[in-house]
Amino acid sequence: MTITITAFEQSPDGGKGLARDTRVRWALEEVGQPYEVRLVSFRAMKEPAHLGLHPFGQIPTYEEGDLTLFETGSIIFHLAEHHPGLLPGDANARARAITWMFASLNTVEPPILELVTVKIVEGDKPWSKERLPLVLDRIRHRLNQLSARLGDADWLDGAFSAGDLMMVSVLLRLRPSGILDEFPSLAAYVARGEARPAYQRAFAAQLAINAQPPAG
């Protein structure tokens, strides 16, 4: 059955790999599964056809036969469960890799998303300048903890896993801010993720779409 994912017709980041479909593309490349992409405009994302796939009107979505999924964590977990390459064979190591998937989305990403909110969404609000240092402190606190846990290892728990794929994807959102450079071990960790051939293919595919003028 053909796998189809949705992606922005024109990504807000211009194809820098920050849109969440990049995570799913990367996972598909890691497990060697071909896929098709259906591009959607911002307007189409809020229309009934897309809302039937994603009730919150976002991307990406994942369709395979009768199965439709949304949320990158769910999609990547599904791929890792059904195709070798993203979860270890050992039961305990597998459980730890899944734990790191949850940690990336539930513990590390929230303060990073707050930074986007305070800078862009709330940038013109009177409280934004006061709130920004608090958000930055929360991010640095999380990165200090993560850096201490990673140490000098290449990956979070032995071999590369879906946990690393999600964590690298989350940390990449910090690159425009420069904060990641304050943590050399994490910057090197992210660079190792970006150097993987599967990530390179996923990044190139998304960039190619954004290099084209929008349809119509």
N, C-alpha and C positions, 0 to 999 in steps of 0.2 A: 504494500500500500504506500502511496506517495505521501510523504510528510510535507505539509505546507505551514509556513509560519508567516506572520504579518510583521511589517516594519514600516517606519515612517517613509512616506513618499519623499520628504526632504527632512532629514534629521536636524533638530535644533542645534546640535553641535557641529554640523557640517561634515559629519563622517569621521570624527575623531575616535570613534569606538566607545563613546559613553552611553549611547542609547542601549536600552536593555536587550534589544534583539541580538546585539553582539554576543552576549553571554550564551544565548541559545545556539547561535551559529557556531560558536567555539565548541560547545559541547557536542553538537552534531559532527563537527569535523574531527573531534577527538575519538568519537566512536565509529567514525567512518560511514555515517548514514547520509545518503543524498537527500536533498530537500529543495523545495521550491519556495519562493518568497512572493507574497501578495502585498503590494505597496498600498498604503492607505493614507489619505490626506487627513489633516486635523478635523476637517468637517465630517468626513466619512466615519471617523472614529466615534463620533457622537450620534450616528444614525442607527436605526434599529438593526440593520444587518450585522454591523460590527458589535453592537451591544449584546446581540444574541450569543456572541463568542466570548466577549469580555464585558461583564456587567458594569465595569467602572470606566469603560471607554478608553482603554490604554492599549499599548503594544508591549510585548509581542503576544500573539496567541499561537497555539499549536494544534494542528488538525492532522489526524491519521485515521483513516477509515471512519468509524463511528465515534472516535474519541476526540474530544475537544478540551484543551487545557488552557489556562491562563496562569500568570505568576511564574516568574523565571525559576524560582526555587522548586516549584512543583514540576515544571517541565523538565528541568535538568535532573531532578531526582528520578523521574519516570525514565528518561533516557539512560541514566546510570544503572537503574534496576534491570533494564531489558537488553542492554548491550555492554559487552566487556570494554574496559578501558578507563572507567571513572570511579569504580569502587573496588577496594581490595577483596580478595577471596576469603581471607581470614575474617571470621564473624566479628571479633572484637575490633579489629582495624577498620572494618566496614562501618561499624557503629560509630567509631570515633570520626571517620570521614564525614558521616552524615551530621554528627554533632557540629563539626566545623562549618558545614553548610548553613545550619541554623544560626550559629554564632555570627557568621558574616552578615546575614540579613537582619537578625534581631538585636545584635549587640554593637556591631561595628558600623553598620550602614546608617542607623537612625541619626546620630550626631552629624555625620557627613552630609546627609540630606538637609539637616537644619541649616548648614552653612549655605547651601544653595538657596534655601528659603529666605534667610536673613539678608543675603546679598542681592538677590534678584527680585523675589516676590515682595519682600518687605523693605527693600532698599530705600524707598522714599518715605518710610514711616518714621516718626520722631524717635521711636525707641530702638531703631535698628543699630545705631552706633553704640548704644549701651549694651545691647544684647550680643553683638558680634564677639567681644572678648570672652564672654561666658561660653559661647558655642565653641570657639577655638580651644578654650581650656578643656572642654569635654572631649573634643577630638584628640587632643594631645595626650590626655589621660588614657584613652583607649589605645592609642598607638604605642604608648609606653608599655602598656600591659602586653599587647600583641608582640611587640619587638622583643620583650623579655622572654616570652614563651617560645618564639621562633629561634632565638639565639643565633648560632652560626649554621643552622640546618638549611638545606635547600628548600624543603617543603615542611608543612605543618606537622605531618605525622608519617614519616617514612617517605614512600613514593608519592608522586603527584596524584591527586584525586579530585573528585568533584568539590571537595572542601576548599582546595587551593584555587580551583577555577572560579568559584564564587568569591573567595576572599580577594583574589587579584582583581576581579572585575569591580568589586566595591572600592578597593583602594585606588583604582585608576581614576575615580571621580575626584580625587584630591589633587591630581596633577596640576590643573590650572591654578590652584591656590598656592602651590609651592611648599605646602606643609610636608608633603611626603619626603622632600629633600632633607628635612630635619632629622629623618630616621634612616640612615644609610642602609641598615640591614633590610628594612622594609622596601626601600627603593630598589635594592638589588633583587629582592624577592619578586617584586612586580616585574622587573626587567626580565627575569627568568621566565615568568609566565608569558610575557609578550614575545619572547624569543621562540616559543614552541611553534613548530610548523602549523599546527592546527589553528592557533590564534592568528598567525600571520594570514592564513587563508580566509578566516572569518573577517578580519579587519579589512583586508583588501576587497572582499565582496561588498561590505557595507560602504566603504569609501567610493567604490565604483558607482554605486547608485547615487550618491550625493554629488558626484562629479558631473552628473547629467542634469540638464535643465528640467524642471518639473513638467510633466505632461500637460498639454493644453496651453 
